[in-house]
Amino acid sequence: MKKGILQKEIAEDEFRKILEKCLMIVEKDTTPLEAELRATNNPAEIVGVFDKIVIKN
């Protein structure tokens, strides 16, 4: 967002979705997710990891 590549509203929406997923999985075994996040090299990859998470009711 600082570099002008991402609009503020889009960044806020992506961040909100990530936080919502984090809150939903806080009590689950997140070991595989944590390993995948450690392997990321940039913010886009981090967002991609969270985009792959599907919350089942």
CHARMM internal coordinates of N, CA and C (Angstrom, degrees):
IC EDIT
DIST 1 N 1 CA 1.4372
DIST 1 CA 1 C 1.5327
ANGL 1 N 1 CA 1 C 109.84
DIST 1 C 2 N 1.3167
ANGL 1 CA 1 C 2 N 117.33
DIHE 1 N 1 CA 1 C 2 N -37.62
DIST 2 N 2 CA 1.4620
ANGL 1 C 2 N 2 CA 120.45
DIHE 1 CA 1 C 2 N 2 CA -178.88
DIST 2 CA 2 C 1.5200
ANGL 2 N 2 CA 2 C 111.97
DIHE 1 C 2 N 2 CA 2 C -61.93
DIST 2 C 3 N 1.3185
ANGL 2 CA 2 C 3 N 116.34
DIHE 2 N 2 CA 2 C 3 N -32.63
DIST 3 N 3 CA 1.4602
ANGL 2 C 3 N 3 CA 119.94
DIHE 2 CA 2 C 3 N 3 CA -177.53
DIST 3 CA 3 C 1.5230
ANGL 3 N 3 CA 3 C 112.00
DIHE 2 C 3 N 3 CA 3 C -85.52
DIST 3 C 4 N 1.3214
ANGL 3 CA 3 C 4 N 117.25
DIHE 3 N 3 CA 3 C 4 N 0.51
DIST 4 N 4 CA 1.4530
ANGL 3 C 4 N 4 CA 120.14
DIHE 3 CA 3 C 4 N 4 CA 178.55
DIST 4 CA 4 C 1.5138
ANGL 4 N 4 CA 4 C 114.28
DIHE 3 C 4 N 4 CA 4 C 81.05
DIST 4 C 5 N 1.3052
ANGL 4 CA 4 C 5 N 116.78
DIHE 4 N 4 CA 4 C 5 N 9.71
DIST 5 N 5 CA 1.4599
ANGL 4 C 5 N 5 CA 121.01
DIHE 4 CA 4 C 5 N 5 CA -178.59
DIST 5 CA 5 C 1.5274
ANGL 5 N 5 CA 5 C 110.91
DIHE 4 C 5 N 5 CA 5 C -81.86
DIST 5 C 6 N 1.3253
ANGL 5 CA 5 C 6 N 116.48
DIHE 5 N 5 CA 5 C 6 N -31.62
DIST 6 N 6 CA 1.4544
ANGL 5 C 6 N 6 CA 122.24
DIHE 5 CA 5 C 6 N 6 CA -174.38
DIST 6 CA 6 C 1.5237
ANGL 6 N 6 CA 6 C 109.79
DIHE 5 C 6 N 6 CA 6 C -121.47
DIST 6 C 7 N 1.3221
ANGL 6 CA 6 C 7 N 116.35
DIHE 6 N 6 CA 6 C 7 N 129.95
DIST 7 N 7 CA 1.4558
ANGL 6 C 7 N 7 CA 120.13
DIHE 6 CA 6 C 7 N 7 CA 178.87
DIST 7 CA 7 C 1.5221
ANGL 7 N 7 CA 7 C 110.03
DIHE 6 C 7 N 7 CA 7 C -70.78
DIST 7 C 8 N 1.3255
ANGL 7 CA 7 C 8 N 116.05
DIHE 7 N 7 CA 7 C 8 N 149.56
DIST 8 N 8 CA 1.4549
ANGL 7 C 8 N 8 CA 122.13
DIHE 7 CA 7 C 8 N 8 CA -177.32
DIST 8 CA 8 C 1.5213
ANGL 8 N 8 CA 8 C 111.58
DIHE 7 C 8 N 8 CA 8 C -56.86
DIST 8 C 9 N 1.3252
ANGL 8 CA 8 C 9 N 117.72
DIHE 8 N 8 CA 8 C 9 N -44.37
DIST 9 N 9 CA 1.4613
ANGL 8 C 9 N 9 CA 121.46
DIHE 8 CA 8 C 9 N 9 CA -177.57
DIST 9 CA 9 C 1.5285
ANGL 9 N 9 CA 9 C 111.80
DIHE 8 C 9 N 9 CA 9 C -63.65
DIST 9 C 10 N 1.3153
ANGL 9 CA 9 C 10 N 116.87
DIHE 9 N 9 CA 9 C 10 N -39.37
DIST 10 N 10 CA 1.4634
ANGL 9 C 10 N 10 CA 121.21
DIHE 9 CA 9 C 10 N 10 CA 178.99
DIST 10 CA 10 C 1.5263
ANGL 10 N 10 CA 10 C 110.04
DIHE 9 C 10 N 10 CA 10 C -67.76
DIST 10 C 11 N 1.3272
ANGL 10 CA 10 C 11 N 116.71
DIHE 10 N 10 CA 10 C 11 N -42.83
DIST 11 N 11 CA 1.4596
ANGL 10 C 11 N 11 CA 120.78
DIHE 10 CA 10 C 11 N 11 CA 178.95
DIST 11 CA 11 C 1.5284
ANGL 11 N 11 CA 11 C 110.41
DIHE 10 C 11 N 11 CA 11 C -62.44
DIST 11 C 12 N 1.3246
ANGL 11 CA 11 C 12 N 116.70
DIHE 11 N 11 CA 11 C 12 N -42.99
DIST 12 N 12 CA 1.4605
ANGL 11 C 12 N 12 CA 120.43
DIHE 11 CA 11 C 12 N 12 CA 178.87
DIST 12 CA 12 C 1.5230
ANGL 12 N 12 CA 12 C 111.25
DIHE 11 C 12 N 12 CA 12 C -62.89
DIST 12 C 13 N 1.3228
ANGL 12 CA 12 C 13 N 117.20
DIHE 12 N 12 CA 12 C 13 N -41.45
DIST 13 N 13 CA 1.4626
ANGL 12 C 13 N 13 CA 121.56
DIHE 12 CA 12 C 13 N 13 CA 179.79
DIST 13 CA 13 C 1.5276
ANGL 13 N 13 CA 13 C 110.85
DIHE 12 C 13 N 13 CA 13 C -63.93
DIST 13 C 14 N 1.3258
ANGL 13 CA 13 C 14 N 117.33
DIHE 13 N 13 CA 13 C 14 N -45.73
DIST 14 N 14 CA 1.4668
ANGL 13 C 14 N 14 CA 121.10
DIHE 13 CA 13 C 14 N 14 CA 178.73
DIST 14 CA 14 C 1.5248
ANGL 14 N 14 CA 14 C 110.79
DIHE 13 C 14 N 14 CA 14 C -62.16
DIST 14 C 15 N 1.3213
ANGL 14 CA 14 C 15 N 117.04
DIHE 14 N 14 CA 14 C 15 N -43.91
DIST 15 N 15 CA 1.4591
ANGL 14 C 15 N 15 CA 121.34
DIHE 14 CA 14 C 15 N 15 CA -179.77
DIST 15 CA 15 C 1.5287
ANGL 15 N 15 CA 15 C 110.67
DIHE 14 C 15 N 15 CA 15 C -63.94
DIST 15 C 16 N 1.3223
ANGL 15 CA 15 C 16 N 116.91
DIHE 15 N 15 CA 15 C 16 N -41.88
DIST 16 N 16 CA 1.4667
ANGL 15 C 16 N 16 CA 121.82
DIHE 15 CA 15 C 16 N 16 CA 178.85
DIST 16 CA 16 C 1.5278
ANGL 16 N 16 CA 16 C 110.60
DIHE 15 C 16 N 16 CA 16 C -60.96
DIST 16 C 17 N 1.3280
ANGL 16 CA 16 C 17 N 117.37
DIHE 16 N 16 CA 16 C 17 N -44.44
DIST 17 N 17 CA 1.4673
ANGL 16 C 17 N 17 CA 121.28
DIHE 16 CA 16 C 17 N 17 CA 179.65
DIST 17 CA 17 C 1.5296
ANGL 17 N 17 CA 17 C 110.98
DIHE 16 C 17 N 17 CA 17 C -62.84
DIST 17 C 18 N 1.3244
ANGL 17 CA 17 C 18 N 116.61
DIHE 17 N 17 CA 17 C 18 N -40.97
DIST 18 N 18 CA 1.4617
ANGL 17 C 18 N 18 CA 120.37
DIHE 17 CA 17 C 18 N 18 CA 178.89
DIST 18 CA 18 C 1.5246
ANGL 18 N 18 CA 18 C 110.21
DIHE 17 C 18 N 18 CA 18 C -64.34
DIST 18 C 19 N 1.3214
ANGL 18 CA 18 C 19 N 117.45
DIHE 18 N 18 CA 18 C 19 N -45.36
DIST 19 N 19 CA 1.4670
ANGL 18 C 19 N 19 CA 120.40
DIHE 18 CA 18 C 19 N 19 CA 179.67
DIST 19 CA 19 C 1.5218
ANGL 19 N 19 CA 19 C 111.75
DIHE 18 C 19 N 19 CA 19 C -62.81
DIST 19 C 20 N 1.3262
ANGL 19 CA 19 C 20 N 117.43
DIHE 19 N 19 CA 19 C 20 N -40.27
DIST 20 N 20 CA 1.4669
ANGL 19 C 20 N 20 CA 120.46
DIHE 19 CA 19 C 20 N 20 CA 178.80
DIST 20 CA 20 C 1.5245
ANGL 20 N 20 CA 20 C 110.63
DIHE 19 C 20 N 20 CA 20 C -61.73
DIST 20 C 21 N 1.3341
ANGL 20 CA 20 C 21 N 116.88
DIHE 20 N 20 CA 20 C 21 N -42.88
DIST 21 N 21 CA 1.4618
ANGL 20 C 21 N 21 CA 120.13
DIHE 20 CA 20 C 21 N 21 CA 178.89
DIST 21 CA 21 C 1.5259
ANGL 21 N 21 CA 21 C 110.65
DIHE 20 C 21 N 21 CA 21 C -65.73
DIST 21 C 22 N 1.3243
ANGL 21 CA 21 C 22 N 117.13
DIHE 21 N 21 CA 21 C 22 N -39.60
DIST 22 N 22 CA 1.4691
ANGL 21 C 22 N 22 CA 120.57
DIHE 21 CA 21 C 22 N 22 CA 178.80
DIST 22 CA 22 C 1.5251
ANGL 22 N 22 CA 22 C 110.84
DIHE 21 C 22 N 22 CA 22 C -60.69
DIST 22 C 23 N 1.3168
ANGL 22 CA 22 C 23 N 115.91
DIHE 22 N 22 CA 22 C 23 N -43.00
DIST 23 N 23 CA 1.4642
ANGL 22 C 23 N 23 CA 119.50
DIHE 22 CA 22 C 23 N 23 CA 179.78
DIST 23 CA 23 C 1.5273
ANGL 23 N 23 CA 23 C 112.05
DIHE 22 C 23 N 23 CA 23 C -65.49
DIST 23 C 24 N 1.3287
ANGL 23 CA 23 C 24 N 116.83
DIHE 23 N 23 CA 23 C 24 N -32.67
DIST 24 N 24 CA 1.4596
ANGL 23 C 24 N 24 CA 120.83
DIHE 23 CA 23 C 24 N 24 CA -178.99
DIST 24 CA 24 C 1.5299
ANGL 24 N 24 CA 24 C 112.34
DIHE 23 C 24 N 24 CA 24 C -74.80
DIST 24 C 25 N 1.3285
ANGL 24 CA 24 C 25 N 117.29
DIHE 24 N 24 CA 24 C 25 N -27.03
DIST 25 N 25 CA 1.4656
ANGL 24 C 25 N 25 CA 119.64
DIHE 24 CA 24 C 25 N 25 CA -176.05
DIST 25 CA 25 C 1.5258
ANGL 25 N 25 CA 25 C 112.95
DIHE 24 C 25 N 25 CA 25 C -107.83
DIST 25 C 26 N 1.3185
ANGL 25 CA 25 C 26 N 117.56
DIHE 25 N 25 CA 25 C 26 N 9.80
DIST 26 N 26 CA 1.4559
ANGL 25 C 26 N 26 CA 121.05
DIHE 25 CA 25 C 26 N 26 CA -173.57
DIST 26 CA 26 C 1.5314
ANGL 26 N 26 CA 26 C 113.16
DIHE 25 C 26 N 26 CA 26 C -57.54
DIST 26 C 27 N 1.3165
ANGL 26 CA 26 C 27 N 117.97
DIHE 26 N 26 CA 26 C 27 N -30.86
DIST 27 N 27 CA 1.4692
ANGL 26 C 27 N 27 CA 120.00
DIHE 26 CA 26 C 27 N 27 CA -178.00
DIST 27 CA 27 C 1.5284
ANGL 27 N 27 CA 27 C 112.72
DIHE 26 C 27 N 27 CA 27 C -100.91
DIST 27 C 28 N 1.3089
ANGL 27 CA 27 C 28 N 118.06
DIHE 27 N 27 CA 27 C 28 N 9.70
DIST 28 N 28 CA 1.4716
ANGL 27 C 28 N 28 CA 122.53
DIHE 27 CA 27 C 28 N 28 CA 179.88
DIST 28 CA 28 C 1.5238
ANGL 28 N 28 CA 28 C 110.09
DIHE 27 C 28 N 28 CA 28 C -94.84
DIST 28 C 29 N 1.3270
ANGL 28 CA 28 C 29 N 116.17
DIHE 28 N 28 CA 28 C 29 N 169.15
DIST 29 N 29 CA 1.4576
ANGL 28 C 29 N 29 CA 121.35
DIHE 28 CA 28 C 29 N 29 CA 174.26
DIST 29 CA 29 C 1.5304
ANGL 29 N 29 CA 29 C 107.45
DIHE 28 C 29 N 29 CA 29 C -78.05
DIST 29 C 30 N 1.3072
ANGL 29 CA 29 C 30 N 116.13
DIHE 29 N 29 CA 29 C 30 N 108.77
DIST 30 N 30 CA 1.4664
ANGL 29 C 30 N 30 CA 121.04
DIHE 29 CA 29 C 30 N 30 CA -176.36
DIST 30 CA 30 C 1.5293
ANGL 30 N 30 CA 30 C 112.61
DIHE 29 C 30 N 30 CA 30 C -105.12
DIST 30 C 31 N 1.3103
ANGL 30 CA 30 C 31 N 117.21
DIHE 30 N 30 CA 30 C 31 N 16.88
DIST 31 N 31 CA 1.4640
ANGL 30 C 31 N 31 CA 120.45
DIHE 30 CA 30 C 31 N 31 CA -177.76
DIST 31 CA 31 C 1.5310
ANGL 31 N 31 CA 31 C 112.49
DIHE 30 C 31 N 31 CA 31 C -54.88
DIST 31 C 32 N 1.3495
ANGL 31 CA 31 C 32 N 119.46
DIHE 31 N 31 CA 31 C 32 N -48.37
DIST 32 N 32 CA 1.4637
ANGL 31 C 32 N 32 CA 118.91
DIHE 31 CA 31 C 32 N 32 CA 178.88
DIST 32 CA 32 C 1.5379
ANGL 32 N 32 CA 32 C 112.53
DIHE 31 C 32 N 32 CA 32 C -62.92
DIST 32 C 33 N 1.3127
ANGL 32 CA 32 C 33 N 116.20
DIHE 32 N 32 CA 32 C 33 N -39.14
DIST 33 N 33 CA 1.4610
ANGL 32 C 33 N 33 CA 120.51
DIHE 32 CA 32 C 33 N 33 CA 178.43
DIST 33 CA 33 C 1.5262
ANGL 33 N 33 CA 33 C 110.68
DIHE 32 C 33 N 33 CA 33 C -63.65
DIST 33 C 34 N 1.3096
ANGL 33 CA 33 C 34 N 116.30
DIHE 33 N 33 CA 33 C 34 N -44.19
DIST 34 N 34 CA 1.4603
ANGL 33 C 34 N 34 CA 120.65
DIHE 33 CA 33 C 34 N 34 CA 179.84
DIST 34 CA 34 C 1.5277
ANGL 34 N 34 CA 34 C 111.10
DIHE 33 C 34 N 34 CA 34 C -61.75
DIST 34 C 35 N 1.3176
ANGL 34 CA 34 C 35 N 117.05
DIHE 34 N 34 CA 34 C 35 N -40.65
DIST 35 N 35 CA 1.4673
ANGL 34 C 35 N 35 CA 120.76
DIHE 34 CA 34 C 35 N 35 CA 178.79
DIST 35 CA 35 C 1.5231
ANGL 35 N 35 CA 35 C 110.29
DIHE 34 C 35 N 35 CA 35 C -64.03
DIST 35 C 36 N 1.3170
ANGL 35 CA 35 C 36 N 116.51
DIHE 35 N 35 CA 35 C 36 N -41.38
DIST 36 N 36 CA 1.4647
ANGL 35 C 36 N 36 CA 119.70
DIHE 35 CA 35 C 36 N 36 CA 179.87
DIST 36 CA 36 C 1.5291
ANGL 36 N 36 CA 36 C 110.44
DIHE 35 C 36 N 36 CA 36 C -66.29
DIST 36 C 37 N 1.3144
ANGL 36 CA 36 C 37 N 116.88
DIHE 36 N 36 CA 36 C 37 N -39.24
DIST 37 N 37 CA 1.4685
ANGL 36 C 37 N 37 CA 120.15
DIHE 36 CA 36 C 37 N 37 CA 178.75
DIST 37 CA 37 C 1.5239
ANGL 37 N 37 CA 37 C 111.25
DIHE 36 C 37 N 37 CA 37 C -65.56
DIST 37 C 38 N 1.3291
ANGL 37 CA 37 C 38 N 117.41
DIHE 37 N 37 CA 37 C 38 N -38.14
DIST 38 N 38 CA 1.4653
ANGL 37 C 38 N 38 CA 120.75
DIHE 37 CA 37 C 38 N 38 CA 178.13
DIST 38 CA 38 C 1.5224
ANGL 38 N 38 CA 38 C 111.60
DIHE 37 C 38 N 38 CA 38 C -63.24
DIST 38 C 39 N 1.3180
ANGL 38 CA 38 C 39 N 116.75
DIHE 38 N 38 CA 38 C 39 N -28.02
DIST 39 N 39 CA 1.4644
ANGL 38 C 39 N 39 CA 121.13
DIHE 38 CA 38 C 39 N 39 CA -177.70
DIST 39 CA 39 C 1.5278
ANGL 39 N 39 CA 39 C 112.74
DIHE 38 C 39 N 39 CA 39 C -83.17
DIST 39 C 40 N 1.3229
ANGL 39 CA 39 C 40 N 117.57
DIHE 39 N 39 CA 39 C 40 N -5.87
DIST 40 N 40 CA 1.4627
ANGL 39 C 40 N 40 CA 119.98
DIHE 39 CA 39 C 40 N 40 CA -179.31
DIST 40 CA 40 C 1.5206
ANGL 40 N 40 CA 40 C 110.56
DIHE 39 C 40 N 40 CA 40 C -75.82
DIST 40 C 41 N 1.3361
ANGL 40 CA 40 C 41 N 114.19
DIHE 40 N 40 CA 40 C 41 N 154.88
DIST 41 N 41 CA 1.4622
ANGL 40 C 41 N 41 CA 119.73
DIHE 40 CA 40 C 41 N 41 CA -178.57
DIST 41 CA 41 C 1.5259
ANGL 41 N 41 CA 41 C 113.84
DIHE 40 C 41 N 41 CA 41 C -117.87
DIST 41 C 42 N 1.3154
ANGL 41 CA 41 C 42 N 117.01
DIHE 41 N 41 CA 41 C 42 N -10.24
DIST 42 N 42 CA 1.4597
ANGL 41 C 42 N 42 CA 118.81
DIHE 41 CA 41 C 42 N 42 CA -178.16
DIST 42 CA 42 C 1.5271
ANGL 42 N 42 CA 42 C 110.15
DIHE 41 C 42 N 42 CA 42 C -155.42
DIST 42 C 43 N 1.3215
ANGL 42 CA 42 C 43 N 117.17
DIHE 42 N 42 CA 42 C 43 N 165.70
DIST 43 N 43 CA 1.4682
ANGL 42 C 43 N 43 CA 120.96
DIHE 42 CA 42 C 43 N 43 CA -178.14
DIST 43 CA 43 C 1.5309
ANGL 43 N 43 CA 43 C 114.16
DIHE 42 C 43 N 43 CA 43 C -58.70
DIST 43 C 44 N 1.3107
ANGL 43 CA 43 C 44 N 118.01
DIHE 43 N 43 CA 43 C 44 N -35.21
DIST 44 N 44 CA 1.4681
ANGL 43 C 44 N 44 CA 120.68
DIHE 43 CA 43 C 44 N 44 CA 179.83
DIST 44 CA 44 C 1.5249
ANGL 44 N 44 CA 44 C 110.75
DIHE 43 C 44 N 44 CA 44 C -62.87
DIST 44 C 45 N 1.3195
ANGL 44 CA 44 C 45 N 117.27
DIHE 44 N 44 CA 44 C 45 N -37.80
DIST 45 N 45 CA 1.4595
ANGL 44 C 45 N 45 CA 120.73
DIHE 44 CA 44 C 45 N 45 CA 178.20
DIST 45 CA 45 C 1.5302
ANGL 45 N 45 CA 45 C 110.93
DIHE 44 C 45 N 45 CA 45 C -68.16
DIST 45 C 46 N 1.3254
ANGL 45 CA 45 C 46 N 116.61
DIHE 45 N 45 CA 45 C 46 N -36.36
DIST 46 N 46 CA 1.4655
ANGL 45 C 46 N 46 CA 120.39
DIHE 45 CA 45 C 46 N 46 CA 177.81
DIST 46 CA 46 C 1.5238
ANGL 46 N 46 CA 46 C 109.86
DIHE 45 C 46 N 46 CA 46 C -62.92
DIST 46 C 47 N 1.3191
ANGL 46 CA 46 C 47 N 116.57
DIHE 46 N 46 CA 46 C 47 N -45.97
DIST 47 N 47 CA 1.4734
ANGL 46 C 47 N 47 CA 120.76
DIHE 46 CA 46 C 47 N 47 CA 177.77
DIST 47 CA 47 C 1.5202
ANGL 47 N 47 CA 47 C 109.43
DIHE 46 C 47 N 47 CA 47 C -60.86
DIST 47 C 48 N 1.3204
ANGL 47 CA 47 C 48 N 117.18
DIHE 47 N 47 CA 47 C 48 N -40.24
DIST 48 N 48 CA 1.4632
ANGL 47 C 48 N 48 CA 121.38
DIHE 47 CA 47 C 48 N 48 CA 178.60
DIST 48 CA 48 C 1.5129
ANGL 48 N 48 CA 48 C 112.79
DIHE 47 C 48 N 48 CA 48 C -60.77
DIST 48 C 49 N 1.3225
ANGL 48 CA 48 C 49 N 116.99
DIHE 48 N 48 CA 48 C 49 N -38.82
DIST 49 N 49 CA 1.4656
ANGL 48 C 49 N 49 CA 121.15
DIHE 48 CA 48 C 49 N 49 CA 177.87
DIST 49 CA 49 C 1.5217
ANGL 49 N 49 CA 49 C 109.48
DIHE 48 C 49 N 49 CA 49 C -61.43
DIST 49 C 50 N 1.3125
ANGL 49 CA 49 C 50 N 116.56
DIHE 49 N 49 CA 49 C 50 N -47.18
DIST 50 N 50 CA 1.4664
ANGL 49 C 50 N 50 CA 119.98
DIHE 49 CA 49 C 50 N 50 CA -178.98
DIST 50 CA 50 C 1.5287
ANGL 50 N 50 CA 50 C 112.22
DIHE 49 C 50 N 50 CA 50 C -70.63
DIST 50 C 51 N 1.3202
ANGL 50 CA 50 C 51 N 117.26
DIHE 50 N 50 CA 50 C 51 N -28.68
DIST 51 N 51 CA 1.4725
ANGL 50 C 51 N 51 CA 120.17
DIHE 50 CA 50 C 51 N 51 CA 176.58
DIST 51 CA 51 C 1.5263
ANGL 51 N 51 CA 51 C 111.19
DIHE 50 C 51 N 51 CA 51 C -64.47
DIST 51 C 52 N 1.3238
ANGL 51 CA 51 C 52 N 117.22
DIHE 51 N 51 CA 51 C 52 N -27.32
DIST 52 N 52 CA 1.4551
ANGL 51 C 52 N 52 CA 121.01
DIHE 51 CA 51 C 52 N 52 CA -179.36
DIST 52 CA 52 C 1.5306
ANGL 52 N 52 CA 52 C 113.44
DIHE 51 C 52 N 52 CA 52 C -77.96
DIST 52 C 53 N 1.3105
ANGL 52 CA 52 C 53 N 116.56
DIHE 52 N 52 CA 52 C 53 N -15.22
DIST 53 N 53 CA 1.4781
ANGL 52 C 53 N 53 CA 120.24
DIHE 52 CA 52 C 53 N 53 CA -178.78
DIST 53 CA 53 C 1.5125
ANGL 53 N 53 CA 53 C 109.47
DIHE 52 C 53 N 53 CA 53 C -74.20
DIST 53 C 54 N 1.3293
ANGL 53 CA 53 C 54 N 115.36
DIHE 53 N 53 CA 53 C 54 N 127.03
DIST 54 N 54 CA 1.4659
ANGL 53 C 54 N 54 CA 121.83
DIHE 53 CA 53 C 54 N 54 CA 176.55
DIST 54 CA 54 C 1.5191
ANGL 54 N 54 CA 54 C 107.26
DIHE 53 C 54 N 54 CA 54 C -115.50
DIST 54 C 55 N 1.3090
ANGL 54 CA 54 C 55 N 116.11
DIHE 54 N 54 CA 54 C 55 N 121.58
DIST 55 N 55 CA 1.4624
ANGL 54 C 55 N 55 CA 121.56
DIHE 54 CA 54 C 55 N 55 CA 179.99
DIST 55 CA 55 C 1.5240
ANGL 55 N 55 CA 55 C 107.85
DIHE 54 C 55 N 55 CA 55 C -91.09
DIST 55 C 56 N 1.3302
ANGL 55 CA 55 C 56 N 115.98
DIHE 55 N 55 CA 55 C 56 N 122.16
DIST 56 N 56 CA 1.4659
ANGL 55 C 56 N 56 CA 120.98
DIHE 55 CA 55 C 56 N 56 CA 178.05
DIST 56 CA 56 C 1.5217
ANGL 56 N 56 CA 56 C 108.22
DIHE 55 C 56 N 56 CA 56 C -102.83
DIST 56 C 57 N 1.3050
ANGL 56 CA 56 C 57 N 115.72
DIHE 56 N 56 CA 56 C 57 N 135.62
DIST 57 N 57 CA 1.4796
ANGL 56 C 57 N 57 CA 120.04
DIHE 56 CA 56 C 57 N 57 CA 179.68
DIST 57 CA 57 C 1.5016
ANGL 57 N 57 CA 57 C 111.51
DIHE 56 C 57 N 57 CA 57 C -82.63
END
COOR INIT
IC SEED 1 N 1 CA 1 C
IC BUILD
